[in-house]
Amino acid sequence: TRDMIASKARQHDLLVIEAAMSGLAKMAAQKSISSRIPERTIFITGLSTMIAPGLRCAFISAQEEFHAKIDSSLKTIDTSPSPLLLELASRIILGERFDGMIETVRNRARARNMYVGRYLPELEIAGDAYSPFKWCVIPKDIASGGGRTGRFDIKEFEDAAHDAGVQIQGAHRFTVGQADPPAAFRICPVSAKDEHDLVKGLKIIRKTISEFQ
């Protein structure tokens, strides 16, 4: 997909804005679109997903020709990170423990993600083994069972999971325009307090799915 996007951007002289907030989870940075067409990409990443949620600051990499427009846009929306957060982020990045911190998060994500496949084997699970997020697709033979309204409604499913004690993000949150969202949702296995809490949550999701069949 990244190859296709890079090819089309080059062919039609398009500008790509690549938001890779969990990009540090990837084992190979060359998978980014920016590495393929750096001259046509504005690359955005941050530390809040991979290091600490409190580090609410982002970093932008772009060719010099885009710097003035990016600077103007940021001033227009009047957004500026806290100097304290920038100082903390800088010390983390330049510190000797940065690579070790990233590796620890990757290993934890990999271990947690294995539970997803184990407890939700009936779903189609997408996402890098080291990613903090997993995209879960409910197969048609399960989704065709409908829901409490006679058809599968992913928002209704998200609400049911929330009521049962698990927070997920339904596909309707990522659907563009008026298209019908697929029977899919995103979860974040690394956000659970511990593995016991994760397993409990996955079992609740599985039970909620069975109630919608």
Backbone bond lengths (Angstrom), bond angles and torsions (degrees), N, CA, C in turn:
res aa  C-N    CA-C-N  psi(-1)  N-CA   C-N-CA  omega(-1)  CA-C   N-CA-C  phi
1 T - - - 1.451 - - 1.530 111.05 -
2 R 1.324 116.09 -41.99 1.467 119.71 178.87 1.531 110.76 -64.23
3 D 1.326 116.75 -38.08 1.466 120.38 176.54 1.528 110.14 -60.93
4 M 1.331 116.70 -43.24 1.458 121.39 -179.38 1.528 111.04 -64.10
5 I 1.331 116.80 -44.82 1.464 120.57 -179.97 1.531 110.36 -62.34
6 A 1.330 116.28 -44.05 1.462 120.34 179.31 1.522 110.97 -61.91
7 S 1.329 116.37 -41.74 1.457 121.11 -179.57 1.522 111.50 -64.44
8 K 1.341 117.03 -45.33 1.464 121.14 -179.05 1.525 111.11 -67.52
9 A 1.329 116.73 -37.50 1.459 120.32 179.58 1.519 110.66 -64.80
10 R 1.321 115.81 -40.02 1.468 120.36 178.63 1.525 110.50 -69.71
11 Q 1.338 115.90 -40.81 1.464 121.00 -178.08 1.524 112.62 -65.12
12 H 1.354 116.30 -40.29 1.465 120.60 -174.81 1.531 112.73 -106.57
13 D 1.316 116.60 10.56 1.462 121.62 178.61 1.527 111.28 55.68
14 L 1.328 115.35 50.79 1.460 121.81 -178.78 1.528 110.84 -98.71
15 L 1.309 115.92 155.19 1.459 121.69 175.17 1.527 108.50 -101.88
16 V 1.318 116.59 129.07 1.464 122.13 -178.78 1.523 109.60 -104.96
17 I 1.321 117.02 127.93 1.463 121.42 172.68 1.526 106.58 -104.61
18 E 1.312 116.14 109.91 1.469 121.83 -175.24 1.530 110.06 -104.15
19 A 1.333 115.47 107.01 1.461 121.10 178.16 1.524 108.81 -91.89
20 A 1.313 116.36 106.14 1.467 121.52 -176.64 1.523 109.40 -119.21
21 M 1.334 115.04 63.91 1.460 119.23 -175.77 1.525 112.62 -66.96
22 S 1.333 116.17 -21.11 1.469 118.92 174.99 1.526 109.77 -112.81
23 G 1.338 115.97 24.35 1.465 120.72 -177.17 1.512 113.77 -61.12
24 L 1.337 117.71 -28.29 1.461 120.07 179.77 1.517 112.26 -68.21
25 A 1.343 116.30 -12.16 1.461 119.36 178.32 1.515 111.25 -75.24
26 K 1.317 116.53 -22.33 1.458 120.61 -176.95 1.519 110.24 -71.20
27 M 1.321 115.38 139.73 1.452 120.27 -179.98 1.523 111.95 -77.83
28 A 1.334 117.45 -20.72 1.459 120.27 -177.98 1.523 109.11 -131.89
29 A 1.333 116.82 108.44 1.452 121.45 -176.06 1.527 112.43 -64.74
30 Q 1.341 117.25 -21.03 1.465 119.80 -178.47 1.519 112.16 -68.05
31 K 1.324 118.59 -5.00 1.460 120.71 178.83 1.530 111.87 -76.43
32 S 1.324 117.79 -11.90 1.458 119.83 -177.89 1.525 111.40 -69.85
33 I 1.321 115.67 155.42 1.461 120.96 175.41 1.529 109.23 -67.66
34 S 1.329 115.74 -36.73 1.457 121.41 -179.13 1.527 112.36 -58.14
35 S 1.318 116.79 -35.53 1.467 120.09 179.52 1.527 111.23 -69.43
36 R 1.327 116.65 -22.64 1.459 121.26 -179.60 1.535 111.59 -85.46
37 I 1.343 115.80 -43.88 1.469 120.10 -179.29 1.534 109.23 -134.70
38 P 1.317 118.28 68.74 1.468 120.41 -177.92 1.526 113.27 -59.39
39 E 1.331 116.25 -26.94 1.464 119.74 -178.93 1.524 112.70 -74.21
40 R 1.351 117.76 -13.40 1.456 121.59 -177.79 1.531 112.08 -121.04
41 T 1.347 117.20 14.87 1.467 119.98 -173.92 1.520 112.42 -128.40
42 I 1.327 115.37 137.70 1.465 122.37 168.53 1.525 105.56 -106.58
43 F 1.308 116.58 112.99 1.466 122.61 -173.31 1.526 109.80 -100.80
44 I 1.324 116.25 127.56 1.461 121.81 -177.95 1.523 109.83 -123.40
45 T 1.312 116.99 131.75 1.465 120.91 176.63 1.528 108.50 -147.17
46 G 1.324 116.40 178.12 1.461 120.57 -178.72 1.512 110.99 -162.80
47 L 1.322 115.95 -176.71 1.465 121.43 -177.09 1.525 113.13 -111.62
48 S 1.339 117.83 -8.97 1.467 119.68 -173.90 1.523 112.97 -64.27
49 T 1.326 117.32 -33.34 1.466 120.30 -178.91 1.520 112.28 -77.41
50 M 1.328 116.67 -39.68 1.459 120.31 -171.77 1.527 114.82 -99.10
51 I 1.317 118.75 -20.91 1.460 120.79 -177.57 1.521 112.30 -113.64
52 A 1.340 116.79 -61.83 1.461 120.73 -178.72 1.521 109.62 -157.78
53 P 1.341 118.09 132.34 1.467 121.41 -178.79 1.523 113.05 -57.04
54 G 1.326 117.12 -27.69 1.459 120.74 -177.47 1.513 114.28 -71.82
55 L 1.330 117.51 -14.97 1.465 120.62 -179.56 1.526 109.40 -83.95
56 R 1.316 116.09 72.82 1.461 122.06 -174.99 1.528 111.33 -85.17
57 C 1.303 115.84 65.10 1.459 120.26 175.25 1.527 107.86 -140.37
58 A 1.323 115.31 145.72 1.457 120.32 -177.17 1.521 109.98 -116.61
59 F 1.327 114.84 162.41 1.456 121.46 179.70 1.525 108.59 -126.49
60 I 1.323 115.27 136.29 1.459 121.06 -177.55 1.521 110.18 -118.74
61 S 1.331 115.23 132.02 1.460 121.38 175.97 1.525 107.79 -118.80
62 A 1.335 116.50 124.94 1.460 120.53 -178.87 1.522 109.64 -155.59
63 Q 1.312 115.03 160.84 1.457 119.99 176.55 1.534 109.98 -64.57
64 E 1.311 116.10 153.50 1.465 121.20 -174.64 1.529 112.23 -58.44
65 E 1.316 117.61 -30.96 1.466 120.21 -177.97 1.528 112.54 -63.65
66 F 1.339 117.57 -19.60 1.462 121.27 -179.29 1.523 112.72 -96.17
67 H 1.333 118.12 -8.88 1.472 121.09 -172.43 1.519 112.53 -58.72
68 A 1.324 117.98 -45.78 1.462 120.94 -176.69 1.529 111.47 -62.67
69 K 1.339 117.23 -43.09 1.465 120.56 -179.72 1.532 111.30 -67.62
70 I 1.331 116.45 -39.35 1.466 119.48 178.57 1.522 109.84 -64.50
71 D 1.324 116.24 -44.76 1.460 121.10 179.52 1.529 110.85 -60.48
72 S 1.335 116.04 -42.60 1.459 120.51 179.11 1.522 111.46 -64.46
73 S 1.329 116.45 -40.62 1.474 120.78 -179.82 1.524 111.11 -64.65
74 L 1.315 116.81 -42.36 1.467 120.45 -179.51 1.525 110.83 -65.14
75 K 1.327 116.18 -37.05 1.464 119.39 178.20 1.522 110.73 -69.69
76 T 1.324 116.80 -34.44 1.462 121.15 -178.99 1.527 111.86 -64.48
77 I 1.326 115.79 -41.82 1.474 119.23 -179.73 1.519 111.64 -87.15
78 D 1.339 116.20 1.27 1.462 122.12 172.91 1.528 111.83 54.22
79 T 1.319 116.11 51.35 1.465 119.87 177.70 1.519 109.54 -114.86
80 S 1.316 115.57 135.60 1.454 120.39 179.96 1.518 108.81 -153.83
81 P 1.328 118.04 127.27 1.467 120.24 179.34 1.517 111.30 -70.96
82 S 1.289 115.21 156.00 1.459 120.89 178.05 1.529 110.20 -64.64
83 P 1.337 118.27 134.74 1.473 120.84 176.83 1.530 112.16 -55.99
84 L 1.334 115.93 -34.01 1.463 119.37 179.09 1.524 110.84 -64.87
85 L 1.346 116.60 -43.36 1.457 120.35 178.72 1.522 111.25 -64.07
86 L 1.329 116.46 -39.08 1.461 120.24 178.69 1.527 110.81 -64.13
87 E 1.321 115.51 -39.33 1.468 119.07 179.28 1.531 110.50 -66.13
88 L 1.331 116.71 -43.01 1.465 120.63 178.54 1.526 110.72 -63.27
89 A 1.337 115.85 -45.27 1.460 120.30 -179.90 1.525 110.75 -61.34
90 S 1.326 116.59 -42.94 1.463 120.67 -179.53 1.521 111.17 -62.59
91 R 1.318 116.47 -42.64 1.469 120.04 -179.60 1.530 111.41 -65.97
92 I 1.339 114.98 -37.10 1.469 118.76 178.54 1.528 110.48 -65.81
93 I 1.335 115.77 -47.19 1.466 120.23 -177.63 1.526 111.73 -63.47
94 L 1.328 116.15 -42.25 1.462 120.40 -176.82 1.526 113.32 -84.88
95 G 1.331 116.42 -9.98 1.458 120.47 -178.32 1.522 113.20 -74.24
96 E 1.299 115.18 163.93 1.466 121.34 -177.27 1.522 112.50 -73.95
97 R 1.327 117.73 -17.54 1.467 120.69 -174.43 1.523 113.27 -95.87
98 F 1.338 117.76 0.26 1.465 120.46 -174.63 1.532 112.24 -58.39
99 D 1.330 116.91 -52.03 1.470 120.23 -178.49 1.525 111.17 -60.57
100 G 1.326 116.20 -37.84 1.458 119.83 178.74 1.513 112.34 -66.74
101 M 1.331 116.80 -37.21 1.465 120.91 178.16 1.516 110.96 -64.97
102 I 1.330 116.30 -42.94 1.465 120.51 178.79 1.523 110.09 -64.10
103 E 1.323 117.09 -42.25 1.464 120.86 -179.26 1.526 111.05 -64.28
104 T 1.334 116.66 -37.88 1.464 120.64 178.18 1.521 110.75 -62.75
105 V 1.341 116.55 -44.20 1.465 121.22 179.52 1.523 110.26 -65.10
106 R 1.339 117.17 -40.96 1.465 120.76 178.85 1.526 111.09 -60.90
107 N 1.327 115.63 -46.37 1.463 119.83 -178.32 1.528 111.52 -64.70
108 R 1.338 116.06 -38.99 1.464 119.20 178.21 1.522 110.20 -65.65
109 A 1.344 115.95 -41.85 1.466 119.83 179.26 1.528 110.38 -62.37
110 R 1.318 116.86 -42.83 1.469 120.62 -179.16 1.527 110.39 -62.29
111 A 1.330 116.41 -43.52 1.467 120.36 179.90 1.525 110.95 -65.38
112 R 1.332 116.97 -42.43 1.463 120.83 -179.24 1.533 110.66 -67.53
113 N 1.331 117.17 -39.27 1.465 120.68 -177.08 1.524 112.63 -65.04
114 M 1.308 116.64 -25.90 1.462 119.96 178.64 1.529 110.62 -65.47
115 Y 1.329 117.03 -30.34 1.459 120.63 178.71 1.530 111.02 -67.30
116 V 1.335 116.23 -33.09 1.461 119.90 -178.15 1.527 110.77 -60.40
117 G 1.337 116.02 -49.23 1.459 119.67 178.41 1.521 112.82 -64.81
118 R 1.319 115.42 -31.04 1.468 119.85 -177.67 1.527 111.90 -73.12
119 Y 1.332 117.60 -39.64 1.458 120.66 -174.92 1.533 113.52 -98.92
120 L 1.335 117.03 -11.22 1.468 120.07 175.73 1.525 109.58 -127.25
121 P 1.335 117.21 55.37 1.465 120.54 -174.77 1.519 113.84 -66.74
122 E 1.333 117.49 -20.71 1.463 120.32 -177.56 1.530 112.29 -80.33
123 L 1.324 117.60 -9.71 1.455 121.16 -178.35 1.528 111.56 -96.75
124 E 1.316 115.44 158.23 1.459 121.73 173.56 1.526 106.89 -91.40
125 I 1.316 116.25 112.42 1.458 121.53 -174.83 1.522 110.18 -102.22
126 A 1.322 116.01 124.78 1.464 121.12 178.83 1.523 109.72 -118.38
127 G 1.319 115.29 152.58 1.457 119.68 178.76 1.513 111.13 131.39
128 D 1.308 116.29 146.78 1.456 122.44 178.33 1.526 110.40 -59.50
129 A 1.318 116.84 145.93 1.465 121.13 -178.63 1.524 111.77 -60.23
130 Y 1.320 117.44 -24.50 1.459 121.45 -177.43 1.528 112.74 -103.23
131 S 1.314 116.98 2.76 1.460 120.36 -178.04 1.526 111.07 -74.93
132 P 1.335 117.25 143.60 1.474 119.36 177.34 1.529 112.35 -73.83
133 F 1.334 116.70 -10.43 1.465 120.84 -179.55 1.527 111.42 -117.94
134 K 1.327 115.25 150.89 1.458 121.38 174.33 1.537 109.20 -129.69
135 W 1.325 115.20 135.65 1.465 122.18 178.39 1.518 107.35 -99.71
136 C 1.320 116.80 118.37 1.461 122.50 -174.43 1.530 110.22 -110.87
137 V 1.313 115.92 119.51 1.463 121.47 -179.65 1.523 109.29 -106.60
138 I 1.319 115.88 127.06 1.459 121.41 179.40 1.526 108.19 -85.83
139 P 1.336 118.66 118.51 1.472 121.79 -177.86 1.525 111.83 -56.60
140 K 1.335 115.99 154.14 1.463 121.35 -176.61 1.520 112.57 -60.76
141 D 1.339 116.77 -36.27 1.462 117.86 -177.93 1.524 112.26 -66.58
142 I 1.342 116.50 -23.50 1.460 120.61 176.57 1.526 110.02 -88.84
143 A 1.346 115.84 -45.48 1.459 120.41 -177.72 1.516 112.41 -65.97
144 S 1.343 117.11 -27.12 1.465 120.34 -177.79 1.515 112.08 -66.31
145 G 1.324 115.97 -12.36 1.453 119.36 177.23 1.516 112.60 -68.81
146 G 1.362 114.22 -12.81 1.464 118.31 177.03 1.502 112.45 81.66
147 G 1.285 116.40 -157.19 1.455 122.51 179.94 1.499 109.18 -145.22
148 R 1.278 115.54 -153.93 1.452 118.41 -178.26 1.525 111.77 -74.34
149 T 1.351 116.08 -12.79 1.463 119.26 178.29 1.517 112.14 -103.73
150 G 1.332 117.68 5.72 1.452 121.29 179.33 1.512 113.73 96.94
151 R 1.329 118.22 -10.52 1.458 121.88 175.43 1.528 107.83 -141.60
152 F 1.326 116.32 158.06 1.452 118.58 -176.79 1.529 109.87 -76.87
153 D 1.290 115.57 119.58 1.455 122.51 179.78 1.527 106.97 -116.87
154 I 1.343 117.17 112.46 1.457 119.68 -174.04 1.527 112.02 -66.34
155 K 1.340 117.30 -31.09 1.460 119.28 176.62 1.520 110.18 -67.21
156 E 1.311 115.60 -40.50 1.462 120.50 177.73 1.533 110.15 -63.14
157 F 1.313 115.26 -39.10 1.463 120.14 178.13 1.526 110.39 -65.65
158 E 1.329 117.19 -42.33 1.462 120.77 178.55 1.533 110.33 -60.29
159 D 1.330 116.18 -43.48 1.467 120.74 179.29 1.527 111.23 -63.02
160 A 1.330 116.19 -40.07 1.464 120.57 -179.91 1.529 110.58 -65.54
161 A 1.327 116.50 -41.43 1.466 120.43 178.17 1.522 110.06 -64.45
162 H 1.316 116.89 -40.54 1.460 121.18 178.79 1.522 111.01 -62.74
163 D 1.324 115.60 -43.97 1.474 120.04 178.88 1.519 111.06 -62.68
164 A 1.342 116.11 -29.29 1.466 120.28 -179.60 1.529 112.08 -84.59
165 G 1.341 116.82 -7.60 1.455 119.42 174.99 1.515 116.34 112.45
166 V 1.346 118.12 10.65 1.459 121.12 -178.95 1.521 110.10 -126.41
167 Q 1.318 116.49 132.35 1.462 120.35 178.39 1.522 109.76 -98.49
168 I 1.324 116.50 119.03 1.456 122.80 175.54 1.524 107.83 -125.22
169 Q 1.325 116.98 171.55 1.458 121.29 176.36 1.519 108.53 -122.17
170 G 1.329 115.92 111.30 1.448 121.26 -178.18 1.517 112.22 -70.53
171 A 1.317 115.42 159.99 1.466 121.34 -177.63 1.521 112.79 -62.45
172 H 1.331 117.61 -21.71 1.465 120.01 179.62 1.525 111.79 -62.65
173 R 1.331 116.88 -23.13 1.462 120.76 179.27 1.526 111.96 -75.17
174 F 1.327 116.55 -17.09 1.463 120.77 -177.37 1.530 112.45 -113.69
175 T 1.318 117.19 -0.22 1.460 121.23 -177.02 1.520 110.89 -81.50
176 V 1.323 115.88 132.04 1.462 121.71 -178.05 1.526 110.13 -93.52
177 G 1.330 116.07 137.48 1.459 120.56 176.05 1.519 112.94 71.23
178 Q 1.338 115.38 -146.40 1.460 121.70 -175.03 1.523 112.93 -99.15
179 A 1.325 117.20 9.06 1.463 120.26 -178.70 1.527 110.72 -64.41
180 D 1.325 115.43 148.04 1.459 120.00 176.93 1.525 109.20 -73.12
181 P 1.318 117.98 128.24 1.471 119.91 -179.51 1.523 110.67 -69.46
182 P 1.307 117.71 145.42 1.463 120.54 177.59 1.520 110.89 -72.24
183 A 1.315 115.41 166.79 1.469 120.64 176.60 1.523 107.56 -80.18
184 A 1.325 115.68 79.78 1.457 120.63 -176.23 1.521 109.49 -151.83
185 F 1.313 115.47 160.68 1.458 120.17 179.58 1.525 109.79 -154.74
186 R 1.326 115.71 162.24 1.461 121.46 179.55 1.518 109.93 -113.24
187 I 1.324 116.00 139.96 1.455 121.38 176.00 1.529 109.03 -128.29
188 C 1.315 115.76 161.84 1.462 121.87 179.69 1.527 108.48 -125.01
189 P 1.334 118.03 88.85 1.462 121.49 -176.59 1.526 114.09 -58.90
190 V 1.335 117.76 -29.17 1.466 119.62 -176.11 1.522 112.62 -76.65
191 S 1.332 117.36 -10.65 1.463 119.38 -178.36 1.525 112.53 -81.20
192 A 1.327 117.47 -14.99 1.463 120.47 178.93 1.530 110.54 -64.13
193 K 1.305 116.51 147.24 1.465 121.55 -176.83 1.516 111.90 -59.19
194 D 1.327 115.73 -42.83 1.458 121.00 177.43 1.529 107.83 -156.02
195 E 1.322 116.73 -178.66 1.466 119.74 -176.08 1.525 111.74 -67.78
196 H 1.312 116.83 -32.57 1.463 119.64 177.29 1.529 110.30 -63.49
197 D 1.333 116.03 -42.52 1.460 121.37 178.25 1.526 110.46 -64.90
198 L 1.335 116.37 -37.87 1.467 121.07 178.55 1.521 111.05 -63.50
199 V 1.316 116.70 -48.16 1.467 121.13 179.96 1.528 110.54 -60.43
200 K 1.317 116.41 -41.36 1.471 120.53 177.98 1.520 110.37 -59.28
201 G 1.343 116.26 -44.29 1.456 120.59 179.81 1.517 112.65 -65.00
202 L 1.317 116.90 -41.72 1.470 120.93 179.60 1.529 111.05 -64.91
203 K 1.312 116.87 -36.64 1.458 120.22 177.84 1.535 110.72 -66.57
204 I 1.327 116.23 -37.22 1.463 120.28 177.22 1.525 110.18 -64.46
205 I 1.346 116.25 -42.20 1.465 120.17 178.15 1.525 110.39 -61.26
206 R 1.326 115.98 -45.11 1.479 120.57 179.81 1.526 110.41 -61.17
207 K 1.318 116.89 -42.67 1.462 121.11 179.60 1.529 110.44 -65.31
208 T 1.323 117.13 -40.33 1.464 120.97 179.82 1.517 110.64 -64.56
209 I 1.339 116.03 -39.52 1.469 119.84 177.34 1.524 110.08 -61.22
210 S 1.319 116.89 -43.74 1.469 120.26 -178.98 1.529 111.30 -62.87
211 E 1.304 117.30 -30.39 1.470 120.75 179.37 1.515 111.75 -73.34
212 F 1.342 116.72 -18.20 1.458 120.77 -179.80 1.520 112.22 -95.81
213 Q 1.319 118.52 -1.13 1.461 121.30 179.98 1.526 111.23 -81.24
